[in-house]
Amino acid sequence: MIPVKYLKIPKERIGVLIGHNGETKKKIEELSQTTLEIDSAEGEITIDEHETSDPLLRLIVEAVVRAIGRGFSPEHAMRLFKEDMDFFIFDIHDYVGKKDTHVRRLKSRIIGTDGKTKRTIENLTGADISVYGHTIALIADFESMDIAKKAIDMILTGRKHAGVYRYVEREMKKSRMGHQL
């Protein structure tokens, strides 16, 4: 039996997943030895894994498709094919329920004035952050992921930005010191 995985992404992200002349779709298929069948009308993706025997590649292609669906550019999503990269999604509804005004407020806290908060966390951790719909998604290496996740969680739970930045700087410094030993 051929393993098949079904995913659904927002319809407006289907074009990004396919790419110009199908280039993004082709590249994902080549890198993962899978076949993507895309239903543009429904936003449904079928990942046919018949050509790959590597279970890790199956998970990676699923993460790449989800990352594109959560607002990442294909270039950023393709970073997930690197060995030490990870992907995580926060659902803002888990923090404040479904009320639009509360969701918008938390999205604004993550983005910050002129994108400063998002950019600062990205610069300090090396993570890529996408704020899309009612989600915040992260792509980062394994080491930085925990620090970036904790920073986002701290902001979502109301911590002051300055305290979050201090936490990230301290933890990243510890992480770098560990590499020097």
OpenMM code with the backbone's topology and positions (N, CA, C; nanometers):
from openmm import Vec3, app, unit

residues = "MET ILE PRO VAL LYS TYR LEU LYS ILE PRO LYS GLU ARG ILE GLY VAL LEU ILE GLY HIS ASN GLY GLU THR LYS LYS LYS ILE GLU GLU LEU SER GLN THR THR LEU GLU ILE ASP SER ALA GLU GLY GLU ILE THR ILE ASP GLU HIS GLU THR SER ASP PRO LEU LEU ARG LEU ILE VAL GLU ALA VAL VAL ARG ALA ILE GLY ARG GLY PHE SER PRO GLU HIS ALA MET ARG LEU PHE LYS GLU ASP MET ASP PHE PHE ILE PHE ASP ILE HIS ASP TYR VAL GLY LYS LYS ASP THR HIS VAL ARG ARG LEU LYS SER ARG ILE ILE GLY THR ASP GLY LYS THR LYS ARG THR ILE GLU ASN LEU THR GLY ALA ASP ILE SER VAL TYR GLY HIS THR ILE ALA LEU ILE ALA ASP PHE GLU SER MET ASP ILE ALA LYS LYS ALA ILE ASP MET ILE LEU THR GLY ARG LYS HIS ALA GLY VAL TYR ARG TYR VAL GLU ARG GLU MET LYS LYS SER ARG MET GLY HIS GLN LEU".split()
positions = [
    Vec3(0.0834, -0.1188, 0.0000),
    Vec3(0.0000, 0.0000, 0.0000),
    Vec3(0.0880, 0.1255, 0.0000),
    Vec3(0.0483, 0.2229, -0.0769),
    Vec3(0.1256, 0.3460, -0.0901),
    Vec3(0.0794, 0.4464, 0.0153),
    Vec3(0.1733, 0.4949, 0.1018),
    Vec3(0.1337, 0.5940, 0.2016),
    Vec3(0.0993, 0.7287, 0.1365),
    Vec3(-0.0147, 0.7837, 0.1768),
    Vec3(-0.0590, 0.9127, 0.1241),
    Vec3(-0.0970, 1.0003, 0.2424),
    Vec3(-0.0600, 1.1275, 0.2365),
    Vec3(-0.0908, 1.2226, 0.3433),
    Vec3(-0.1739, 1.3359, 0.2853),
    Vec3(-0.2793, 1.3753, 0.3557),
    Vec3(-0.3656, 1.4842, 0.3107),
    Vec3(-0.3462, 1.6050, 0.4006),
    Vec3(-0.3331, 1.7209, 0.3390),
    Vec3(-0.3197, 1.8467, 0.4119),
    Vec3(-0.4160, 1.9481, 0.3521),
    Vec3(-0.4482, 2.0483, 0.4308),
    Vec3(-0.5291, 2.1580, 0.3784),
    Vec3(-0.4589, 2.2879, 0.4162),
    Vec3(-0.4430, 2.3763, 0.3176),
    Vec3(-0.3851, 2.5079, 0.3442),
    Vec3(-0.4819, 2.6129, 0.2896),
    Vec3(-0.4680, 2.7385, 0.3328),
    Vec3(-0.5569, 2.8428, 0.2799),
    Vec3(-0.5476, 2.8518, 0.1275),
    Vec3(-0.6624, 2.8674, 0.0634),
    Vec3(-0.6676, 2.8715, -0.0839),
    Vec3(-0.5783, 2.9806, -0.1415),
    Vec3(-0.5680, 3.0940, -0.0704),
    Vec3(-0.4868, 3.2040, -0.1240),
    Vec3(-0.3372, 3.1734, -0.1201),
    Vec3(-0.2971, 3.0637, -0.0543),
    Vec3(-0.1560, 3.0251, -0.0495),
    Vec3(-0.1217, 2.9161, -0.1516),
    Vec3(-0.2222, 2.8641, -0.2210),
    Vec3(-0.2000, 2.7577, -0.3200),
    Vec3(-0.1055, 2.8044, -0.4311),
    Vec3(-0.1266, 2.9260, -0.4805),
    Vec3(-0.0408, 2.9787, -0.5869),
    Vec3(0.1046, 2.9861, -0.5445),
    Vec3(0.1291, 3.0204, -0.4183),
    Vec3(0.2658, 3.0281, -0.3666),
    Vec3(0.3254, 2.8869, -0.3605),
    Vec3(0.2452, 2.7890, -0.3190),
    Vec3(0.2931, 2.6508, -0.3126),
    Vec3(0.3279, 2.5979, -0.4514),
    Vec3(0.2459, 2.6315, -0.5497),
    Vec3(0.2727, 2.5858, -0.6863),
    Vec3(0.3929, 2.6602, -0.7441),
    Vec3(0.3959, 2.7922, -0.7249),
    Vec3(0.5064, 2.8735, -0.7753),
    Vec3(0.4905, 2.9069, -0.9225),
    Vec3(0.5737, 2.9974, -0.9687),
    Vec3(0.5720, 3.0409, -1.1087),
    Vec3(0.6026, 2.9215, -1.1989),
    Vec3(0.5131, 2.8923, -1.2905),
    Vec3(0.5270, 2.7770, -1.3811),
    Vec3(0.5476, 2.6450, -1.3065),
    Vec3(0.4953, 2.6365, -1.1852),
    Vec3(0.5049, 2.5124, -1.1089),
    Vec3(0.6410, 2.4852, -1.0482),
    Vec3(0.7296, 2.5868, -1.0466),
    Vec3(0.8674, 2.5647, -1.0017),
    Vec3(0.8784, 2.5226, -0.8553),
    Vec3(0.8012, 2.5861, -0.7658),
    Vec3(0.8104, 2.5523, -0.6236),
    Vec3(0.7645, 2.4088, -0.6003),
    Vec3(0.6529, 2.3731, -0.6583),
    Vec3(0.6004, 2.2364, -0.6462),
    Vec3(0.7033, 2.1346, -0.6968),
    Vec3(0.7620, 2.1629, -0.8117),
    Vec3(0.8621, 2.0712, -0.8695),
    Vec3(0.9825, 2.0562, -0.7766),
    Vec3(1.0274, 2.1674, -0.7202),
    Vec3(1.1454, 2.1631, -0.6330),
    Vec3(1.1167, 2.0804, -0.5074),
    Vec3(0.9992, 2.0995, -0.4483),
    Vec3(0.9616, 2.0207, -0.3298),
    Vec3(0.9580, 1.8719, -0.3655),
    Vec3(0.8997, 1.8407, -0.4801),
    Vec3(0.8894, 1.7013, -0.5229),
    Vec3(1.0279, 1.6399, -0.5457),
    Vec3(1.1175, 1.7163, -0.6070),
    Vec3(1.2530, 1.6667, -0.6325),
    Vec3(1.3282, 1.6416, -0.5021),
    Vec3(1.3213, 1.7386, -0.4101),
    Vec3(1.3954, 1.7273, -0.2850),
    Vec3(1.3411, 1.6166, -0.1948),
    Vec3(1.2127, 1.5868, -0.2076),
    Vec3(1.1495, 1.4931, -0.1147),
    Vec3(1.1154, 1.3572, -0.1755),
    Vec3(1.1321, 1.3426, -0.3060),
    Vec3(1.0926, 1.2206, -0.3760),
    Vec3(0.9468, 1.1846, -0.3487),
    Vec3(0.8620, 1.2880, -0.3455),
    Vec3(0.7181, 1.2686, -0.3299),
    Vec3(0.6484, 1.3338, -0.4474),
    Vec3(0.5188, 1.3121, -0.4568),
    Vec3(0.4381, 1.3789, -0.5584),
    Vec3(0.3296, 1.4575, -0.4865),
    Vec3(0.3157, 1.5841, -0.5221),
    Vec3(0.2113, 1.6675, -0.4641),
    Vec3(0.0962, 1.6794, -0.5628),
    Vec3(-0.0220, 1.6446, -0.5184),
    Vec3(-0.1427, 1.6684, -0.5973),
    Vec3(-0.2171, 1.7806, -0.5276),
    Vec3(-0.2441, 1.8877, -0.6026),
    Vec3(-0.3001, 2.0084, -0.5426),
    Vec3(-0.4381, 2.0373, -0.5997),
    Vec3(-0.5360, 2.0474, -0.5097),
    Vec3(-0.6720, 2.0856, -0.5470),
    Vec3(-0.6860, 2.2342, -0.5154),
    Vec3(-0.6699, 2.3174, -0.6169),
    Vec3(-0.6715, 2.4630, -0.5979),
    Vec3(-0.8060, 2.5127, -0.5471),
    Vec3(-0.9128, 2.4502, -0.5879),
    Vec3(-1.0463, 2.4966, -0.5487),
    Vec3(-1.0722, 2.4761, -0.3996),
    Vec3(-1.0215, 2.3679, -0.3440),
    Vec3(-1.0466, 2.3352, -0.2037),
    Vec3(-0.9298, 2.3675, -0.1116),
    Vec3(-0.8106, 2.3897, -0.1692),
    Vec3(-0.6925, 2.4130, -0.0865),
    Vec3(-0.6382, 2.2848, -0.0266),
    Vec3(-0.6714, 2.1711, -0.0894),
    Vec3(-0.6286, 2.0415, -0.0374),
    Vec3(-0.5050, 1.9908, -0.1125),
    Vec3(-0.4114, 1.9395, -0.0356),
    Vec3(-0.2875, 1.8876, -0.0916),
    Vec3(-0.2789, 1.7398, -0.0555),
    Vec3(-0.2489, 1.6577, -0.1527),
    Vec3(-0.2232, 1.5161, -0.1281),
    Vec3(-0.0744, 1.4943, -0.1518),
    Vec3(-0.0092, 1.4388, -0.0512),
    Vec3(0.1338, 1.4081, -0.0629),
    Vec3(0.1442, 1.2577, -0.0837),
    Vec3(0.1842, 1.2193, -0.2029),
    Vec3(0.2006, 1.0786, -0.2371),
    Vec3(0.3476, 1.0441, -0.2175),
    Vec3(0.3720, 0.9540, -0.1246),
    Vec3(0.5089, 0.9238, -0.0825),
    Vec3(0.5629, 0.7960, -0.1463),
    Vec3(0.5121, 0.7604, -0.2609),
    Vec3(0.5478, 0.6314, -0.3211),
    Vec3(0.6952, 0.6177, -0.3545),
    Vec3(0.7632, 0.7262, -0.3802),
    Vec3(0.9022, 0.7161, -0.4250),
    Vec3(1.0036, 0.7243, -0.3119),
    Vec3(0.9610, 0.7654, -0.1939),
    Vec3(1.0568, 0.7820, -0.0850),
    Vec3(1.0384, 0.6747, 0.0205),
    Vec3(1.1482, 0.6270, 0.0734),
    Vec3(1.1420, 0.5309, 0.1829),
    Vec3(1.1883, 0.5961, 0.3131),
    Vec3(1.2303, 0.7213, 0.3051),
    Vec3(1.2806, 0.7937, 0.4213),
    Vec3(1.1638, 0.8581, 0.4966),
    Vec3(1.1311, 0.8078, 0.6165),
    Vec3(1.0178, 0.8642, 0.6907),
    Vec3(1.0399, 1.0098, 0.7306),
    Vec3(1.1643, 1.0506, 0.7483),
    Vec3(1.1936, 1.1887, 0.7838),
    Vec3(1.1571, 1.2831, 0.6692),
    Vec3(1.1857, 1.2422, 0.5456),
    Vec3(1.1502, 1.3255, 0.4299),
    Vec3(0.9998, 1.3462, 0.4219),
    Vec3(0.9240, 1.2466, 0.4605),
    Vec3(0.7779, 1.2590, 0.4610),
    Vec3(0.7338, 1.3700, 0.5562),
    Vec3(0.7943, 1.3727, 0.6732),
    Vec3(0.7602, 1.4763, 0.7710),
    Vec3(0.8072, 1.6136, 0.7247),
    Vec3(0.9225, 1.6186, 0.6619),
    Vec3(0.9770, 1.7460, 0.6151),
    Vec3(0.8886, 1.8064, 0.5074),
    Vec3(0.8457, 1.7266, 0.4102),
    Vec3(0.7628, 1.7816, 0.3024),
    Vec3(0.6297, 1.8312, 0.3588),
    Vec3(0.5765, 1.7611, 0.4580),
    Vec3(0.4538, 1.8066, 0.5230),
    Vec3(0.4776, 1.9419, 0.5913),
    Vec3(0.5909, 1.9557, 0.6599),
    Vec3(0.6238, 2.0821, 0.7274),
    Vec3(0.6438, 2.1948, 0.6261),
    Vec3(0.7082, 2.1654, 0.5127),
    Vec3(0.7304, 2.2678, 0.4094),
    Vec3(0.5960, 2.3171, 0.3553),
    Vec3(0.5050, 2.2242, 0.3260),
    Vec3(0.3727, 2.2622, 0.2746),
    Vec3(0.2975, 2.3441, 0.3794),
    Vec3(0.3010, 2.3000, 0.5051),
    Vec3(0.2337, 2.3753, 0.6124),
    Vec3(0.2960, 2.5149, 0.6290),
    Vec3(0.4281, 2.5236, 0.6198),
    Vec3(0.4959, 2.6526, 0.6351),
    Vec3(0.4528, 2.7500, 0.5256),
    Vec3(0.4463, 2.7023, 0.4024),
    Vec3(0.3993, 2.7882, 0.2932),
    Vec3(0.2540, 2.8276, 0.3190),
    Vec3(0.1752, 2.7336, 0.3675),
    Vec3(0.0361, 2.7622, 0.4014),
    Vec3(0.0200, 2.8626, 0.5133),
    Vec3(0.1194, 2.8730, 0.5995),
    Vec3(0.1150, 2.9665, 0.7126),
    Vec3(0.1854, 3.0980, 0.6819),
    Vec3(0.2139, 3.1238, 0.5529),
    Vec3(0.2621, 3.2549, 0.5146),
    Vec3(0.4090, 3.2672, 0.4825),
    Vec3(0.4870, 3.1615, 0.4976),
    Vec3(0.6284, 3.1707, 0.4644),
    Vec3(0.6491, 3.1691, 0.3138),
    Vec3(0.7548, 3.2358, 0.2700),
    Vec3(0.7933, 3.2280, 0.1290),
    Vec3(0.8486, 3.0878, 0.1055),
    Vec3(0.8442, 3.0396, -0.0189),
    Vec3(0.9030, 2.9080, -0.0470),
    Vec3(1.0505, 2.9007, -0.0059),
    Vec3(1.1250, 3.0100, -0.0239),
    Vec3(1.2670, 3.0107, 0.0123),
    Vec3(1.2856, 2.9825, 0.1614),
    Vec3(1.2059, 3.0492, 0.2442),
    Vec3(1.2166, 3.0254, 0.3883),
    Vec3(1.1695, 2.8846, 0.4232),
    Vec3(1.0592, 2.8402, 0.3637),
    Vec3(1.0065, 2.7067, 0.3921),
    Vec3(1.1060, 2.5979, 0.3534),
    Vec3(1.1784, 2.6192, 0.2447),
    Vec3(1.2750, 2.5188, 0.1976),
    Vec3(1.3906, 2.4987, 0.2960),
    Vec3(1.4105, 2.5944, 0.3879),
    Vec3(1.5131, 2.5767, 0.4918),
    Vec3(1.4867, 2.4508, 0.5737),
    Vec3(1.3602, 2.4061, 0.5757),
    Vec3(1.3246, 2.2874, 0.6534),
    Vec3(1.3878, 2.1593, 0.5991),
    Vec3(1.4365, 2.1631, 0.4750),
    Vec3(1.5057, 2.0465, 0.4203),
    Vec3(1.6459, 2.0308, 0.4793),
    Vec3(1.6957, 2.1365, 0.5458),
    Vec3(1.8264, 2.1255, 0.6125),
    Vec3(1.8090, 2.0398, 0.7375),
    Vec3(1.9119, 1.9672, 0.7715),
    Vec3(1.9042, 1.8680, 0.8770),
    Vec3(1.8664, 1.9214, 1.0146),
    Vec3(1.9113, 2.0398, 1.0498),
    Vec3(1.8931, 2.0884, 1.1870),
    Vec3(1.7784, 2.1884, 1.2027),
    Vec3(1.6844, 2.1913, 1.1070),
    Vec3(1.5772, 2.2911, 1.1115),
    Vec3(1.4475, 2.2312, 1.1648),
    Vec3(1.3670, 2.3173, 1.2277),
    Vec3(1.2409, 2.2750, 1.2867),
    Vec3(1.1323, 2.3778, 1.2545),
    Vec3(1.0073, 2.3350, 1.2690),
    Vec3(0.8908, 2.4180, 1.2360),
    Vec3(0.7911, 2.4063, 1.3502),
    Vec3(0.7318, 2.5201, 1.3875),
    Vec3(0.6336, 2.5203, 1.4962),
    Vec3(0.5261, 2.6242, 1.4678),
    Vec3(0.4016, 2.5920, 1.5053),
    Vec3(0.2898, 2.6855, 1.4864),
    Vec3(0.2220, 2.7115, 1.6209),
    Vec3(0.2066, 2.8397, 1.6538),
    Vec3(0.1244, 2.8822, 1.7673),
    Vec3(-0.0130, 2.9172, 1.7127),
    Vec3(-0.1178, 2.8764, 1.7801),
    Vec3(-0.2535, 2.9177, 1.7458),
    Vec3(-0.2947, 3.0219, 1.8492),
    Vec3(-0.3153, 3.1446, 1.8047),
    Vec3(-0.3489, 3.2542, 1.8964),
    Vec3(-0.4803, 3.2251, 1.9690),
    Vec3(-0.5695, 3.1486, 1.9061),
    Vec3(-0.6956, 3.1124, 1.9714),
    Vec3(-0.6715, 3.0400, 2.1039),
    Vec3(-0.5598, 2.9692, 2.1150),
    Vec3(-0.5275, 2.8997, 2.2398),
    Vec3(-0.4981, 2.9978, 2.3534),
    Vec3(-0.4654, 3.1206, 2.3189),
    Vec3(-0.4306, 3.2214, 2.4193),
    Vec3(-0.5476, 3.3127, 2.4543),
    Vec3(-0.6301, 3.3495, 2.3548),
    Vec3(-0.7355, 3.4484, 2.3804),
    Vec3(-0.8725, 3.4100, 2.3252),
    Vec3(-0.8892, 3.2881, 2.2811),
    Vec3(-1.0177, 3.2507, 2.2227),
    Vec3(-1.0279, 3.3018, 2.0801),
    Vec3(-1.1513, 3.3075, 2.0298),
    Vec3(-1.1709, 3.3372, 1.8880),
    Vec3(-1.2103, 3.4815, 1.8590),
    Vec3(-1.2188, 3.5660, 1.9596),
    Vec3(-1.2621, 3.7038, 1.9373),
    Vec3(-1.1574, 3.7795, 1.8554),
    Vec3(-1.2011, 3.8330, 1.7401),
    Vec3(-1.1097, 3.8986, 1.6458),
    Vec3(-1.0279, 4.0111, 1.7075),
    Vec3(-1.0888, 4.0912, 1.7932),
    Vec3(-1.0144, 4.2042, 1.8503),
    Vec3(-0.8979, 4.1547, 1.9362),
    Vec3(-0.9187, 4.0458, 2.0092),
    Vec3(-0.8108, 3.9904, 2.0920),
    Vec3(-0.7013, 3.9285, 2.0050),
    Vec3(-0.7414, 3.8592, 1.8985),
    Vec3(-0.6439, 3.7996, 1.8067),
    Vec3(-0.5591, 3.9094, 1.7433),
    Vec3(-0.6244, 4.0169, 1.6965),
    Vec3(-0.5516, 4.1293, 1.6351),
    Vec3(-0.4541, 4.1927, 1.7334),
    Vec3(-0.4967, 4.2061, 1.8586),
    Vec3(-0.4106, 4.2668, 1.9608),
    Vec3(-0.2837, 4.1838, 1.9797),
    Vec3(-0.2979, 4.0515, 1.9887),
    Vec3(-0.1789, 3.9676, 2.0080),
    Vec3(-0.0913, 3.9639, 1.8833),
    Vec3(-0.1531, 3.9642, 1.7661),
    Vec3(-0.0725, 3.9712, 1.6430),
    Vec3(0.0092, 4.0999, 1.6428),
    Vec3(-0.0536, 4.2095, 1.6852),
    Vec3(0.0164, 4.3385, 1.6906),
    Vec3(0.1315, 4.3340, 1.7906),
    Vec3(0.1128, 4.2662, 1.9019),
    Vec3(0.2211, 4.2547, 2.0010),
    Vec3(0.3397, 4.1782, 1.9436),
    Vec3(0.3128, 4.0747, 1.8653),
    Vec3(0.4209, 3.9952, 1.8063),
    Vec3(0.4923, 4.0748, 1.6972),
    Vec3(0.4152, 4.1441, 1.6148),
    Vec3(0.4756, 4.2197, 1.5041),
    Vec3(0.5487, 4.3424, 1.5576),
    Vec3(0.4836, 4.4164, 1.6470),
    Vec3(0.5440, 4.5365, 1.7036),
    Vec3(0.5328, 4.6548, 1.6086),
    Vec3(0.5684, 4.7717, 1.6577),
    Vec3(0.5647, 4.8937, 1.5787),
    Vec3(0.6595, 4.8811, 1.4604),
    Vec3(0.6068, 4.8991, 1.3413),
    Vec3(0.6852, 4.8877, 1.2172),
    Vec3(0.7607, 4.7547, 1.2071),
    Vec3(0.7081, 4.6499, 1.2694),
    Vec3(0.7709, 4.5180, 1.2602),
    Vec3(0.8890, 4.4969, 1.3530),
    Vec3(0.9099, 4.5897, 1.4481),
    Vec3(1.0302, 4.5846, 1.5314),
    Vec3(1.0398, 4.4589, 1.6175),
    Vec3(0.9321, 4.4190, 1.6830),
    Vec3(0.9380, 4.3033, 1.7729),
    Vec3(0.9721, 4.1767, 1.6958),
    Vec3(0.9000, 4.1527, 1.5879),
    Vec3(0.9233, 4.0348, 1.5041),
    Vec3(1.0680, 4.0341, 1.4533),
    Vec3(1.1118, 4.1470, 1.4026),
    Vec3(1.2466, 4.1597, 1.3472),
    Vec3(1.3535, 4.1372, 1.4554),
    Vec3(1.3314, 4.1907, 1.5742),
    Vec3(1.4280, 4.1758, 1.6833),
    Vec3(1.4434, 4.0284, 1.7219),
    Vec3(1.3314, 3.9579, 1.7383),
    Vec3(1.3388, 3.8159, 1.7747),
    Vec3(1.4052, 3.7364, 1.6621),
    Vec3(1.3711, 3.7696, 1.5374),
    Vec3(1.4342, 3.7010, 1.4242),
    Vec3(1.5859, 3.7254, 1.4240),
    Vec3(1.6263, 3.8501, 1.4444),
    Vec3(1.7691, 3.8833, 1.4421),
    Vec3(1.8459, 3.8172, 1.5566),
    Vec3(1.7864, 3.8145, 1.6748),
    Vec3(1.8544, 3.7574, 1.7901),
    Vec3(1.8637, 3.6054, 1.7834),
    Vec3(1.7607, 3.5394, 1.7290),
    Vec3(1.7561, 3.3925, 1.7315),
    Vec3(1.7922, 3.3282, 1.5977),
    Vec3(1.7854, 3.4042, 1.4887),
    Vec3(1.8062, 3.3451, 1.3566),
    Vec3(1.6817, 3.2752, 1.3046),
    Vec3(1.5709, 3.2862, 1.3779),
    Vec3(1.4445, 3.2232, 1.3377),
    Vec3(1.3761, 3.3081, 1.2311),
    Vec3(1.2912, 3.2427, 1.1526),
    Vec3(1.1993, 3.3142, 1.0636),
    Vec3(1.0627, 3.3047, 1.1295),
    Vec3(0.9912, 3.4179, 1.1322),
    Vec3(0.8596, 3.4230, 1.1958),
    Vec3(0.7583, 3.4697, 1.0929),
    Vec3(0.6437, 3.4007, 1.0887),
    Vec3(0.5340, 3.4411, 1.0018),
    Vec3(0.4084, 3.4570, 1.0867),
    Vec3(0.3452, 3.5734, 1.0768),
    Vec3(0.2193, 3.5984, 1.1444),
    Vec3(0.1129, 3.5966, 1.0355),
    Vec3(0.0238, 3.4968, 1.0415),
    Vec3(-0.0725, 3.4764, 0.9331),
    Vec3(-0.2040, 3.4255, 0.9911),
    Vec3(-0.3120, 3.4934, 0.9585),
    Vec3(-0.4419, 3.4527, 1.0115),
    Vec3(-0.4394, 3.4572, 1.1628),
    Vec3(-0.4749, 3.3475, 1.2264),
    Vec3(-0.4724, 3.3411, 1.3727),
    Vec3(-0.3558, 3.2562, 1.4225),
    Vec3(-0.2470, 3.2527, 1.3405),
    Vec3(-0.1308, 3.1730, 1.3800),
    Vec3(-0.0016, 3.2532, 1.3743),
    Vec3(0.0941, 3.2057, 1.4502),
    Vec3(0.2310, 3.2558, 1.4435),
    Vec3(0.3165, 3.1321, 1.4212),
    Vec3(0.3914, 3.1312, 1.3119),
    Vec3(0.4719, 3.0142, 1.2789),
    Vec3(0.6196, 3.0503, 1.2851),
    Vec3(0.6996, 2.9509, 1.3244),
    Vec3(0.8442, 2.9698, 1.3377),
    Vec3(0.9188, 2.8639, 1.2574),
    Vec3(1.0261, 2.9061, 1.1941),
    Vec3(1.1234, 2.8146, 1.1356),
    Vec3(1.2571, 2.8544, 1.1968),
    Vec3(1.3226, 2.7586, 1.2615),
    Vec3(1.4513, 2.7878, 1.3265),
    Vec3(1.5302, 2.6595, 1.3414),
    Vec3(1.6606, 2.6742, 1.3699),
    Vec3(1.7385, 2.5544, 1.3986),
    Vec3(1.6966, 2.5025, 1.5362),
    Vec3(1.7292, 2.3775, 1.5636),
    Vec3(1.6825, 2.3129, 1.6863),
    Vec3(1.7222, 2.3904, 1.8112),
    Vec3(1.8443, 2.4419, 1.8134),
    Vec3(1.8922, 2.5134, 1.9312),
    Vec3(1.8158, 2.6420, 1.9570),
    Vec3(1.7936, 2.7188, 1.8534),
    Vec3(1.7266, 2.8480, 1.8685),
    Vec3(1.5762, 2.8340, 1.8821),
    Vec3(1.5194, 2.7232, 1.8359),
    Vec3(1.3741, 2.7071, 1.8354),
    Vec3(1.3143, 2.7216, 1.9744),
    Vec3(1.3730, 2.6553, 2.0737),
    Vec3(1.3160, 2.6633, 2.2083),
    Vec3(1.3176, 2.8058, 2.2614),
    Vec3(1.4234, 2.8781, 2.2333),
    Vec3(1.4350, 3.0166, 2.2792),
    Vec3(1.3312, 3.1036, 2.2067),
    Vec3(1.3183, 3.0869, 2.0765),
    Vec3(1.2208, 3.1652, 1.9992),
    Vec3(1.0783, 3.1317, 2.0431),
    Vec3(1.0489, 3.0038, 2.0658),
    Vec3(0.9150, 2.9632, 2.1109),
    Vec3(0.8824, 3.0269, 2.2460),
    Vec3(0.9788, 3.0225, 2.3367),
    Vec3(0.9570, 3.0799, 2.4700),
    Vec3(0.9347, 3.2306, 2.4587),
    Vec3(1.0105, 3.2974, 2.3720),
    Vec3(0.9950, 3.4422, 2.3537),
    Vec3(0.8550, 3.4758, 2.3012),
    Vec3(0.8090, 3.4014, 2.2012),
    Vec3(0.6746, 3.4255, 2.1463),
    Vec3(0.5700, 3.3999, 2.2539),
    Vec3(0.5854, 3.2903, 2.3271),
    Vec3(0.4911, 3.2577, 2.4343),
    Vec3(0.4880, 3.3683, 2.5401),
    Vec3(0.6049, 3.4211, 2.5739),
    Vec3(0.6115, 3.5282, 2.6737),
    Vec3(0.5341, 3.6510, 2.6258),
    Vec3(0.5490, 3.6858, 2.4998),
    Vec3(0.4767, 3.8018, 2.4456),
    Vec3(0.3270, 3.7730, 2.4416),
    Vec3(0.2901, 3.6530, 2.3977),
    Vec3(0.1483, 3.6176, 2.3899),
    Vec3(0.0811, 3.6155, 2.5269),
    Vec3(0.1587, 3.5888, 2.6311),
    Vec3(0.1013, 3.5854, 2.7662),
    Vec3(0.1159, 3.7192, 2.8383),
    Vec3(0.1591, 3.8235, 2.7657),
    Vec3(0.1556, 3.9583, 2.8210),
    Vec3(0.2833, 4.0119, 2.8808),
    Vec3(0.3936, 3.9408, 2.8683),
    Vec3(0.5194, 3.9913, 2.9230),
    Vec3(0.5634, 4.1159, 2.8470),
    Vec3(0.6373, 4.2008, 2.9147),
    Vec3(0.6889, 4.3233, 2.8513),
    Vec3(0.7958, 4.2870, 2.7488),
    Vec3(0.7951, 4.3608, 2.6389),
    Vec3(0.8885, 4.3340, 2.5296),
    Vec3(1.0346, 4.3414, 2.5756),
    Vec3(1.0675, 4.4414, 2.6554),
    Vec3(1.2063, 4.4585, 2.6994),
    Vec3(1.2539, 4.3353, 2.7769),
    Vec3(1.1684, 4.2814, 2.8619),
    Vec3(1.2032, 4.1614, 2.9377),
    Vec3(1.2220, 4.0408, 2.8470),
    Vec3(1.1400, 4.0326, 2.7438),
    Vec3(1.1514, 3.9228, 2.6471),
    Vec3(1.2844, 3.9339, 2.5729),
    Vec3(1.3198, 4.0560, 2.5304),
    Vec3(1.4468, 4.0743, 2.4587),
    Vec3(1.5644, 4.0356, 2.5478),
    Vec3(1.5595, 4.0755, 2.6755),
    Vec3(1.6681, 4.0403, 2.7694),
    Vec3(1.6784, 3.8887, 2.7827),
    Vec3(1.5637, 3.8214, 2.7950),
    Vec3(1.5622, 3.6753, 2.8041),
    Vec3(1.6286, 3.6132, 2.6805),
    Vec3(1.5887, 3.6588, 2.5611),
    Vec3(1.6417, 3.6017, 2.4371),
    Vec3(1.7925, 3.6259, 2.4279),
    Vec3(1.8366, 3.7480, 2.4576),
    Vec3(1.9799, 3.7783, 2.4519),
    Vec3(2.0589, 3.6899, 2.5481),
    Vec3(2.0088, 3.6737, 2.6705),
    Vec3(2.0770, 3.5930, 2.7726),
    Vec3(2.0852, 3.4461, 2.7278),
    Vec3(1.9731, 3.3914, 2.6797),
    Vec3(1.9698, 3.2498, 2.6405),
    Vec3(2.0549, 3.2235, 2.5160),
    Vec3(2.0531, 3.3158, 2.4215),
    Vec3(2.1346, 3.2978, 2.3010),
    Vec3(2.2832, 3.3066, 2.3364),
    Vec3(2.3162, 3.3934, 2.4308),
    Vec3(2.4557, 3.4047, 2.4749),
    Vec3(2.4999, 3.2733, 2.5410),
    Vec3(2.4128, 3.2170, 2.6264),
    Vec3(2.4425, 3.0886, 2.6896),
    Vec3(2.4622, 2.9808, 2.5849),
    Vec3(2.3756, 2.9826, 2.4849),
    Vec3(2.3818, 2.8834, 2.3767),
    Vec3(2.5144, 2.8935, 2.3012),
    Vec3(2.5538, 3.0165, 2.2703),
    Vec3(2.6810, 3.0374, 2.1981),
    Vec3(2.7995, 2.9971, 2.2868),
    Vec3(2.7907, 3.0258, 2.4178),
    Vec3(2.8999, 2.9894, 2.5095),
    Vec3(2.9150, 2.8382, 2.5140),
    Vec3(2.8049, 2.7653, 2.5098),
    Vec3(2.8079, 2.6200, 2.5114),
    Vec3(2.8817, 2.5642, 2.3911),
    Vec3(2.8737, 2.6344, 2.2779),
    Vec3(2.9431, 2.5888, 2.1566),
    Vec3(3.0934, 2.6098, 2.1664),
    Vec3(3.1355, 2.7095, 2.2456),
    Vec3(3.2771, 2.7413, 2.2540),
    Vec3(3.3515, 2.6460, 2.3461),
    Vec3(3.2787, 2.5745, 2.4315),
    Vec3(3.3443, 2.4830, 2.5274),
    Vec3(3.3925, 2.3575, 2.4622),
] * unit.nanometer
topology = app.Topology()
chain = topology.addChain("A")
for resn in residues:
    res = topology.addResidue(resn, chain)
    for name in ("N", "CA", "C"):
        topology.addAtom(name, app.Element.getBySymbol(name[0]), res)
